[in-house]
């Protein structure tokens, strides 16, 4: 019953992959000979297909900074949850699954 759908989806995937591959090869060369790429982190210079030491250092620093930002943003909620649980415990809640009621 689904055989025709499976064959059609496989054919469509193959067509899309070949179209994307042929377009990508014509838009961008596979090997960067001597190229200067302007990017938001500055000029990236490639000589004989390899980045210059300055370019490599610039990319390495950018990756470190990006990873640091990612680590902070991904762990902010975990730190907030831990502090919230500590606050509940300080207010009198015994266990994380215990319900506290405040009279006021």
Secondary structure as GFF3:
##gff-version 3
##sequence-region A 1 104
A	DSSP	alpha_helix	3	27	.	.	.	ID=ss1
A	DSSP	beta_strand	35	39	.	.	.	ID=ss2
A	DSSP	beta_strand	42	47	.	.	.	ID=ss3
A	DSSP	beta_strand	50	51	.	.	.	ID=ss4
A	DSSP	alpha_helix	53	91	.	.	.	ID=ss5
###
